[in-house]
């Protein structure tokens, strides 16, 4: 990367303590690069994006696919801007028919509602972003005239950033997506389009750091995309390339040069709110969480232990993505498990979206959107793809968590369950090593849901242990992630 690009991004690096950043005025800039692939950014001449990655964090993240929604711009930008997945905002295509933006408004509208004194601005080359997703409550919405396209969007945004008093700005640039449709993501034209948009990102960053008040401001800059593209061009399907999105974030107290695996696209909106000091009300039902507040998860600690494929043939030979070794304190009981079958999926497995969805696409695995990073899956459908005997019967067992006898505790986890009889998923809880009792049973489709179960702790009990038992044969699957037990 060029010295000039590094210098441009350097003020955004985390060189001071979080305390010093908090003393400055927080501001947010979100830049959307329609249809841009992270792996092609790395192939392109993109010094400004490279500099931002060096100054902040980078995360590649998967989207959903049908039946939740196709990988189109309408659902993609709606997810990023509202902070919820398509099963909540209800955008399934680029017509926005049936959207629920009244219940799940854009993040600039939430800023205006919580802190009306803050100034908000959105400008977009693809006009539905500013005409439809962002509401009229935003201080200024600009739908760039077609003749001006990304050049007009960039110049308008740069002028606002350089001389205005905006607190939160969203900018949408479209030309990379056009190159993808016209020439494909494998083309030189696609790389040229990334180079062009990188130059425009550089203009926007320069406008920010050139502000007279920049020294007293704490800018969080986030750059993301709504979907990817196939090598031949196009999107909407369930391939890894079409589902690929990313986040580059710099500023605030973000660690320079860091890589994250736990970030999802609804986090963009929530991270913007958090940076501006706006508390997220649980009643809003947002799916995102602030990138500034990572949540430790036992399964995620297994990422360094993930292995490459054994029996699977559709997964790349170098892709690291599964282990049967549980994290500390967890165990797997396979005493009733059948023999043989596909090695990767024999009993509960810890895996990633990249690995698991590559095993078989188009069977709802892609809608497992609320699991993050490494998650646990019991997949009878894939297990039986190699000669086996008996049935799938495996139990994932948690550590014993502290609870208070005679009071309540909360068992929380995300679940993604697809049913085909005689399959069953059972959640059982035991206290102080006693007999496990079922507290939840799955015998119907439960697509990517955050569960919260209230436990009535028996008098005198001091610990609670959770079991996830999946039984079936040539049926479907069950995913769990983010398991916690919290005492009242």
C-alpha positions as CSV (number, residue, x, y, z in Angstrom):
1,X,0.0,0.0,0.0
2,X,1.2,3.5,-0.7
3,X,2.7,5.8,2.0
4,X,0.0,8.4,1.2
5,X,-2.8,5.9,1.8
6,X,-1.3,4.8,5.1
7,X,-0.9,8.4,6.2
8,X,-4.6,9.0,5.3
9,X,-5.8,6.2,7.5
10,X,-3.3,6.6,10.3
11,X,-5.4,9.1,12.3
12,X,-8.1,6.5,12.4
13,X,-5.9,3.9,14.1
14,X,-6.3,3.1,17.7
15,X,-3.2,5.0,19.0
16,X,-4.8,6.4,22.1
17,X,-6.7,4.9,25.0
18,X,-10.5,4.3,24.9
19,X,-10.7,6.9,27.6
20,X,-9.3,9.6,25.4
21,X,-11.6,8.6,22.6
22,X,-14.6,8.9,24.9
23,X,-13.7,12.5,25.6
24,X,-14.0,13.4,22.0
25,X,-17.3,13.9,20.1
26,X,-18.4,10.6,18.6
27,X,-19.4,10.6,14.9
28,X,-20.2,7.8,12.5
29,X,-19.6,7.2,8.8
30,X,-20.9,4.1,7.1
31,X,-19.9,3.4,3.5
32,X,-21.8,0.8,1.5
33,X,-20.0,-0.8,-1.5
34,X,-22.7,-2.6,-3.4
35,X,-21.8,-6.1,-4.6
36,X,-18.2,-6.0,-3.5
37,X,-16.3,-9.1,-2.5
38,X,-13.6,-8.9,0.1
39,X,-11.4,-11.5,-1.6
40,X,-11.4,-9.3,-4.7
41,X,-10.6,-6.2,-2.7
42,X,-7.4,-8.0,-1.7
43,X,-6.7,-8.8,-5.3
44,X,-7.3,-5.2,-6.5
45,X,-5.3,-2.1,-6.3
46,X,-7.1,-0.7,-3.3
47,X,-4.6,1.3,-1.1
48,X,-7.3,3.2,0.9
49,X,-9.3,0.1,1.8
50,X,-6.0,-1.7,2.6
51,X,-5.0,1.2,4.9
52,X,-8.3,1.1,6.7
53,X,-7.9,-2.6,7.3
54,X,-4.5,-2.0,8.7
55,X,-5.8,0.7,10.9
56,X,-8.9,-1.2,12.2
57,X,-10.6,-4.6,12.0
58,X,-11.7,-6.8,9.1
59,X,-14.4,-9.4,9.2
60,X,-15.9,-11.6,6.4
61,X,-19.4,-12.6,7.2
62,X,-22.1,-14.8,5.5
63,X,-25.6,-13.7,4.5
64,X,-28.7,-15.8,4.4
65,X,-30.2,-17.4,1.3
66,X,-33.7,-18.6,0.3
67,X,-36.1,-19.4,1.9
68,X,-35.2,-16.5,4.3
69,X,-34.4,-14.2,1.4
70,X,-32.4,-14.2,-1.8
71,X,-29.0,-12.5,-1.9
72,X,-30.3,-9.3,-3.4
73,X,-29.7,-5.6,-2.6
74,X,-33.2,-4.9,-1.1
75,X,-32.8,-7.6,1.7
76,X,-29.1,-6.9,2.0
77,X,-29.2,-3.2,2.6
78,X,-32.3,-3.5,4.7
79,X,-30.5,-6.0,7.0
80,X,-27.4,-3.7,7.3
81,X,-29.4,-0.5,7.9
82,X,-32.1,-1.8,10.3
83,X,-30.0,-4.2,12.3
84,X,-32.4,-7.1,11.9
85,X,-32.5,-10.1,9.6
86,X,-35.1,-10.5,6.7
87,X,-37.4,-12.6,8.9
88,X,-38.0,-9.4,10.8
89,X,-37.8,-6.6,8.3
90,X,-39.7,-8.7,5.8
91,X,-37.8,-7.4,2.7
92,X,-37.5,-10.4,0.3
93,X,-36.7,-8.6,-3.0
94,X,-36.0,-5.2,-4.5
95,X,-39.6,-4.2,-4.5
96,X,-39.7,-3.9,-0.7
97,X,-43.3,-5.2,-0.7
98,X,-44.5,-6.0,2.9
99,X,-41.5,-4.4,4.6
100,X,-41.8,-3.7,8.3
101,X,-39.7,-0.6,8.6
102,X,-42.3,0.9,10.9
103,X,-41.3,-1.7,13.5
104,X,-37.7,-1.9,12.5
105,X,-36.6,1.5,11.3
106,X,-33.2,2.4,9.9
107,X,-30.4,3.3,12.4
108,X,-30.4,7.0,11.4
109,X,-34.1,7.2,12.3
110,X,-33.3,5.6,15.6
111,X,-30.6,8.2,16.2
112,X,-33.1,11.0,15.4
113,X,-35.6,9.4,17.8
114,X,-33.2,9.0,20.7
115,X,-31.1,12.1,20.2
116,X,-33.0,14.6,17.9
117,X,-30.1,17.1,18.3
118,X,-27.8,14.9,16.3
119,X,-27.6,15.6,12.6
120,X,-28.1,12.7,10.1
121,X,-27.4,12.4,6.4
122,X,-27.8,9.7,3.8
123,X,-26.9,9.7,0.1
124,X,-27.2,6.8,-2.3
125,X,-26.5,5.9,-5.9
126,X,-29.1,3.2,-5.7
127,X,-32.1,5.3,-4.9
128,X,-34.3,2.8,-3.0
129,X,-31.8,3.1,-0.2
130,X,-32.6,6.7,0.4
131,X,-36.2,6.7,-1.0
132,X,-37.4,3.6,0.9
133,X,-35.1,2.2,3.6
134,X,-34.2,5.4,5.3
135,X,-37.2,7.3,6.6
136,X,-38.3,10.9,6.3
137,X,-37.2,11.4,9.9
138,X,-33.6,11.5,8.7
139,X,-32.4,15.1,8.5
140,X,-31.3,14.9,4.9
141,X,-31.7,12.1,2.3
142,X,-30.2,12.5,-1.2
143,X,-31.0,10.1,-4.0
144,X,-28.2,10.9,-6.5
145,X,-29.5,11.6,-10.0
146,X,-28.6,8.8,-12.4
147,X,-26.4,11.0,-14.6
148,X,-24.2,11.8,-11.6
149,X,-24.0,8.2,-10.3
150,X,-21.1,7.4,-7.9
151,X,-19.2,10.6,-8.8
152,X,-22.1,12.7,-7.6
153,X,-22.7,10.6,-4.5
154,X,-19.0,10.9,-3.6
155,X,-18.8,14.7,-4.2
156,X,-22.0,15.4,-2.2
157,X,-20.9,13.2,0.7
158,X,-17.4,14.6,0.8
159,X,-18.7,18.1,0.9
160,X,-21.0,17.2,3.9
161,X,-18.1,15.4,5.7
162,X,-15.6,18.2,5.1
163,X,-17.7,21.2,6.0
164,X,-20.9,20.1,7.6
165,X,-21.9,19.4,11.2
166,X,-23.2,15.9,10.6
167,X,-23.0,13.3,13.4
168,X,-24.0,10.2,11.4
169,X,-23.6,9.7,7.6
170,X,-24.4,6.8,5.3
171,X,-23.0,6.7,1.8
172,X,-23.9,4.1,-0.9
173,X,-21.7,3.5,-3.9
174,X,-22.9,1.2,-6.7
175,X,-20.3,0.8,-9.5
176,X,-18.7,-2.4,-8.3
177,X,-22.1,-4.1,-8.5
178,X,-22.6,-2.9,-12.0
179,X,-19.2,-4.3,-13.0
180,X,-20.1,-7.6,-11.4
181,X,-23.3,-7.8,-13.4
182,X,-21.7,-6.7,-16.7
183,X,-18.4,-8.6,-16.5
184,X,-18.4,-11.0,-13.5
185,X,-16.4,-10.9,-10.3
186,X,-13.5,-12.8,-11.9
187,X,-13.0,-10.0,-14.5
188,X,-10.4,-7.3,-14.7
189,X,-13.3,-4.8,-15.0
190,X,-14.5,-5.8,-11.6
191,X,-11.0,-5.2,-10.1
192,X,-10.9,-1.8,-12.0
193,X,-14.3,-0.9,-10.4
194,X,-12.9,-1.8,-6.9
195,X,-9.9,0.5,-7.6
196,X,-12.3,3.3,-8.6
197,X,-14.4,3.0,-5.5
198,X,-11.3,2.7,-3.4
199,X,-10.3,6.2,-4.7
200,X,-13.8,7.5,-3.7
201,X,-13.4,5.9,-0.2
202,X,-10.1,7.8,0.0
203,X,-11.8,11.1,-0.8
204,X,-14.4,10.5,1.9
205,X,-11.7,9.6,4.5
206,X,-9.7,12.6,3.5
207,X,-12.8,14.8,4.0
208,X,-13.2,13.4,7.5
209,X,-9.6,13.9,8.6
210,X,-9.4,17.3,7.0
211,X,-12.2,18.7,9.2
212,X,-11.1,21.7,11.3
213,X,-12.7,20.0,14.3
214,X,-11.3,16.5,13.6
215,X,-8.9,16.6,16.5
216,X,-11.8,16.9,19.0
217,X,-13.9,14.2,17.2
218,X,-13.9,10.4,17.4
219,X,-15.0,9.0,14.1
220,X,-16.1,5.4,13.7
221,X,-15.8,4.5,10.0
222,X,-17.5,1.2,8.8
223,X,-17.4,-0.1,5.3
224,X,-19.6,-3.0,4.2
225,X,-21.5,-4.7,1.3
226,X,-25.0,-6.0,0.7
227,X,-24.0,-9.2,-1.1
228,X,-21.3,-10.7,-3.3
229,X,-21.1,-11.9,-6.9
230,X,-20.4,-15.0,-8.8
231,X,-17.3,-15.2,-11.0
232,X,-19.5,-15.1,-14.1
233,X,-21.6,-12.3,-12.7
234,X,-24.9,-12.1,-10.8
235,X,-26.2,-12.8,-7.3
236,X,-29.4,-14.0,-5.6
237,X,-28.4,-17.6,-5.0
238,X,-26.9,-19.6,-2.2
239,X,-23.3,-19.9,-3.3
240,X,-20.6,-18.8,-0.9
241,X,-19.6,-16.0,-3.3
242,X,-23.1,-14.6,-3.5
243,X,-23.6,-14.8,0.3
244,X,-20.2,-13.1,1.1
245,X,-20.3,-9.8,2.9
246,X,-17.7,-8.0,5.0
247,X,-17.0,-5.3,7.5
248,X,-14.0,-3.0,7.7
249,X,-14.1,-0.8,10.7
250,X,-11.7,1.8,12.0
251,X,-11.7,4.4,14.7
252,X,-12.8,4.5,18.3
253,X,-11.1,2.0,20.4
254,X,-10.8,-0.7,17.7
255,X,-7.6,-2.7,17.7
256,X,-5.5,-1.9,14.6
257,X,-4.9,-4.8,12.2
258,X,-7.4,-7.1,13.9
259,X,-9.5,-9.9,12.3
260,X,-12.9,-11.0,13.7
261,X,-15.1,-14.0,13.0
262,X,-18.0,-13.2,15.2
263,X,-19.4,-10.2,13.4
264,X,-22.7,-10.3,11.4
265,X,-24.2,-7.6,9.2
266,X,-26.9,-6.4,11.6
267,X,-24.0,-5.4,13.9
268,X,-23.3,-2.3,11.7
269,X,-26.5,-0.5,12.7
270,X,-26.1,-1.4,16.4
271,X,-22.4,-0.5,16.4
272,X,-23.3,3.0,15.1
273,X,-25.9,3.5,17.8
274,X,-23.4,2.3,20.5
275,X,-20.7,4.6,19.3
276,X,-23.1,7.6,19.6
277,X,-24.0,6.6,23.1
278,X,-27.5,5.4,22.3
279,X,-28.5,2.4,24.4
280,X,-30.2,-0.4,22.6
281,X,-33.6,-1.2,24.2
282,X,-34.1,-5.0,24.2
283,X,-37.7,-4.3,23.3
284,X,-36.5,-3.2,19.8
285,X,-35.7,-6.8,19.0
286,X,-32.5,-6.0,17.1
287,X,-30.4,-8.9,15.9
288,X,-27.1,-7.0,15.9
289,X,-24.8,-6.4,18.8
290,X,-22.0,-3.7,19.1
291,X,-18.7,-4.7,17.6
292,X,-17.2,-2.7,20.4
293,X,-18.5,-5.2,23.0
294,X,-17.5,-8.7,21.8
295,X,-19.3,-11.5,23.7
296,X,-17.1,-14.4,24.7
297,X,-18.4,-17.9,23.6
298,X,-17.0,-21.3,24.5
299,X,-17.5,-22.7,21.0
300,X,-15.6,-19.8,19.4
301,X,-12.5,-20.8,21.3
302,X,-12.3,-24.0,19.2
303,X,-11.5,-22.1,16.0
304,X,-7.7,-22.9,16.3
305,X,-8.6,-26.6,16.6
306,X,-10.7,-26.9,13.5
307,X,-9.7,-29.5,10.9
308,X,-10.0,-30.0,7.2
309,X,-12.4,-32.5,5.6
310,X,-12.2,-36.2,5.9
311,X,-15.2,-37.8,4.0
312,X,-16.8,-34.7,2.6
313,X,-16.0,-34.1,-1.1
314,X,-17.8,-30.8,-1.8
315,X,-15.8,-28.8,0.8
316,X,-12.4,-27.4,-0.3
317,X,-9.5,-29.5,0.8
318,X,-7.8,-26.6,2.6
319,X,-10.9,-25.3,4.4
320,X,-10.6,-25.6,8.2
321,X,-14.0,-26.2,9.6
322,X,-14.8,-29.0,12.0
323,X,-13.9,-30.7,15.3
324,X,-15.5,-33.2,17.6
325,X,-13.4,-32.1,20.5
326,X,-15.6,-29.9,22.8
327,X,-14.4,-26.8,24.6
328,X,-13.3,-27.0,28.2
329,X,-16.1,-28.1,30.5
330,X,-18.3,-29.5,27.7
331,X,-18.7,-33.1,26.8
332,X,-20.4,-35.2,24.1
333,X,-22.2,-38.5,24.8
334,X,-22.2,-40.7,21.8
335,X,-22.8,-44.0,23.7
336,X,-26.1,-44.5,21.8
337,X,-24.8,-43.2,18.5
338,X,-24.8,-45.5,15.4
339,X,-21.6,-46.5,13.8
340,X,-20.0,-45.5,10.5
341,X,-21.4,-42.6,8.5
342,X,-19.7,-39.4,7.4
343,X,-16.9,-38.7,9.8
344,X,-17.4,-35.0,9.9
345,X,-21.0,-35.3,11.2
346,X,-20.8,-38.4,13.5
347,X,-22.5,-37.0,16.6
348,X,-22.5,-33.4,17.6
349,X,-19.9,-31.4,15.6
350,X,-18.4,-28.0,16.1
351,X,-18.2,-26.2,12.8
352,X,-18.5,-22.9,10.8
353,X,-20.9,-21.6,8.3
354,X,-18.3,-21.8,5.5
355,X,-17.7,-25.5,6.2
356,X,-21.2,-26.7,7.0
357,X,-23.0,-25.0,4.2
358,X,-20.5,-26.3,1.7
359,X,-21.5,-29.8,2.6
360,X,-24.9,-29.3,0.9
361,X,-26.4,-26.1,-0.3
362,X,-30.1,-25.1,-0.6
363,X,-31.4,-27.1,2.4
364,X,-31.9,-24.2,4.8
365,X,-28.3,-24.4,6.3
366,X,-27.8,-20.9,4.9
367,X,-30.6,-19.5,7.1
368,X,-28.7,-20.3,10.3
369,X,-28.0,-16.6,10.6
370,X,-28.1,-16.1,14.4
371,X,-25.3,-18.5,15.1
372,X,-21.9,-16.8,15.0
373,X,-18.3,-18.0,14.4
374,X,-18.1,-21.6,15.6
375,X,-21.3,-23.4,16.5
376,X,-22.5,-26.9,17.3
377,X,-24.5,-29.0,14.8
378,X,-26.1,-32.4,14.8
379,X,-26.7,-33.2,11.2
380,X,-28.3,-36.6,10.6
381,X,-28.9,-35.8,6.9
382,X,-25.2,-35.5,6.1
383,X,-24.1,-38.3,8.5
384,X,-26.0,-41.0,6.6
385,X,-24.4,-40.0,3.2
386,X,-21.8,-42.8,3.9
387,X,-22.6,-46.4,5.0
388,X,-23.7,-46.5,8.6
389,X,-25.7,-48.6,11.1
390,X,-28.1,-47.6,13.8
391,X,-29.5,-44.2,14.3
392,X,-28.2,-40.7,15.1
393,X,-28.4,-40.3,18.9
394,X,-26.0,-37.8,20.4
395,X,-26.1,-35.5,23.4
396,X,-24.1,-32.3,23.9
397,X,-23.6,-31.6,27.6
398,X,-22.7,-28.2,29.1
399,X,-20.6,-27.4,32.2
400,X,-22.4,-27.1,35.5
401,X,-23.4,-23.5,35.9
402,X,-23.9,-21.9,39.3
403,X,-27.6,-21.1,40.2
404,X,-29.5,-20.2,43.3
405,X,-31.9,-22.7,44.8
406,X,-35.5,-21.6,45.1
407,X,-35.1,-18.8,42.5
408,X,-35.2,-18.6,38.7
409,X,-32.4,-18.8,36.1
410,X,-32.4,-18.1,32.4
411,X,-31.2,-20.6,29.8
412,X,-30.4,-18.7,26.6
413,X,-29.1,-20.0,23.3
414,X,-29.7,-19.6,19.5
415,X,-31.2,-22.5,17.7
416,X,-31.8,-23.5,14.1
417,X,-33.8,-26.7,13.7
418,X,-35.2,-28.4,10.6
419,X,-37.6,-31.3,11.3
420,X,-38.4,-34.5,9.5
421,X,-40.0,-37.3,11.5
422,X,-39.0,-39.4,13.5
423,X,-36.4,-36.8,14.4
424,X,-36.4,-35.0,17.7
425,X,-34.4,-32.4,19.6
426,X,-34.6,-32.2,23.4
427,X,-33.2,-29.7,25.8
428,X,-32.8,-31.2,29.3
429,X,-31.6,-29.7,32.5
430,X,-30.3,-31.4,35.7
431,X,-29.6,-29.8,39.0
432,X,-26.6,-30.9,41.2
433,X,-26.0,-33.9,39.1
434,X,-29.6,-35.2,39.4
435,X,-31.9,-36.7,36.7
436,X,-32.2,-34.5,33.6
437,X,-35.6,-33.2,32.9
438,X,-36.8,-31.9,29.5
439,X,-37.5,-28.2,29.4
440,X,-37.9,-27.8,25.6
441,X,-38.6,-30.3,22.8
442,X,-38.3,-29.6,19.1
443,X,-40.5,-31.5,16.7
444,X,-41.3,-28.8,14.2
445,X,-39.1,-26.4,12.1
446,X,-37.6,-23.6,14.2
447,X,-35.6,-21.4,11.9
448,X,-32.8,-19.4,13.4
449,X,-34.3,-18.3,16.7
450,X,-32.9,-16.8,19.9
451,X,-34.3,-18.8,22.7
452,X,-34.7,-17.7,26.3
453,X,-36.1,-20.3,28.8
454,X,-36.9,-19.5,32.4
455,X,-35.8,-22.3,34.8
456,X,-37.3,-22.9,38.1
457,X,-34.4,-23.9,40.3
458,X,-35.3,-26.4,43.0
459,X,-34.7,-25.3,46.6
460,X,-31.1,-26.0,47.7
461,X,-29.7,-26.6,44.2
462,X,-26.4,-24.9,43.4
463,X,-25.7,-25.9,39.9
464,X,-27.5,-26.5,36.6
465,X,-26.3,-28.6,33.7
466,X,-27.9,-28.5,30.2
467,X,-28.1,-31.4,27.7
468,X,-29.0,-31.0,24.0
469,X,-30.0,-34.5,22.7
470,X,-30.7,-35.0,19.0
471,X,-32.2,-38.3,17.7
472,X,-33.0,-39.3,14.2
473,X,-31.8,-41.0,11.1
474,X,-31.9,-39.8,7.5
475,X,-33.6,-36.6,8.6
476,X,-32.4,-33.0,8.9
477,X,-30.3,-31.1,11.5
478,X,-30.1,-29.0,14.7
479,X,-27.8,-26.1,15.5
480,X,-27.2,-24.5,18.9
481,X,-24.8,-21.7,19.8
482,X,-24.2,-19.0,22.4
483,X,-25.4,-21.2,25.3
484,X,-25.5,-19.5,28.7
485,X,-27.3,-20.0,32.0
486,X,-27.6,-16.9,34.2
487,X,-28.9,-17.0,37.7
488,X,-31.5,-14.4,38.7
